[in-house]
Amino acid sequence: MTITRNKLLDGLLILLLILFLFTPVGFHIKVQVNKWFSFSPTQLAQKDQKSLASYDWQLLDMEGRRFNFGETRGKVVIVNFWATWCPPCVAEMPSFQQLYEVYGNKVQFIFYANDEAARVQSFLNKKKYSFPVYLSGTRTPIELEHPSIPTTYIIDAQGNIVLKEVGAADWDSQTVYELLDRLLMEQGI
């Protein structure tokens, strides 16, 4: 029985698909592809912006301490929903770390991980990320409910959702810096 060239190529293609879909190698390829195709997010048009009706959202940080989302009222806030097993989420994290290093003392960052605590802590340690991560909480405000991850919101000091981005984005961009600077100036910072 001889193996034809077409069967050999078919077998090789199947092997590559298995590697891509079911192994860590594939995960890292997906992360890299998401990085290549991540662009700067854009602000919502005024007519598409929603206001938070409620800040009633209790969260738990990585150490199990409670955080009341109501404490962010009157501040510029970035809320990101993510998980360590999500390639687009992992792809955008380096740009979020850069953004956090610039704005961490001016903007309230909420990274809500849909994941296991040990896995998240290991990921944060390995990557040396320092932004604040929350693992669980009460029901998310309805305006921040989302069907997929990553999903990120930027909320102004008046509680308006001025940006909603679904999928990976480049958060370390001039567009984001200009938006945050403007929102902070409106807030008086």
JOPESUL-V145096 format. One record per backbone hydrogen bond with DSSP energy under -0.5 kcal/mol. CO is the residue of the C=O (numbers start at 1). NH is the residue of the N-H. Records with the same first field share a line. If there is no record, write none. Layout:
CO=NH  NH
//
This chain:
2=4
4=8
5=9
6=10
7=11
8=12
9=13
10=14
11=15
12=16
13=17
14=18
15=19
16=20
17=21
18=22
19=23  26
23=27
24=28
25=29
26=30
27=31
28=32
29=33
30=34
31=35
32=36
33=37
35=38
37=39
39=170
45=48  49
46=49
50=161
55=57
57=69
58=138
59=67
60=135  136
61=64
65=61
67=59  69
68=71
69=72
70=73
72=75
76=108
77=155
78=110
79=153
80=82  112
81=150  151
82=114
83=86
85=87
86=90
87=91
88=92
89=93
90=93  94
92=96
93=97
94=98
95=99
96=100
97=101
98=102
99=103
100=104
103=106  107
107=109
108=78
110=80  112
111=113  134
112=82
113=115
116=120
117=121
118=122
119=123
120=124
121=125
122=126
123=127
124=128  129
132=111
133=62
134=113
136=60
141=144
142=145
150=167
151=81
152=165
153=79
154=162  163
155=77
156=159
157=74
159=52
160=156  162
161=50
162=44
163=154
165=152  167
169=171
171=173
173=177
174=178
175=179
176=180
177=181
178=182
179=183
180=184
181=185
182=186
183=187
184=188  189
185=188
//
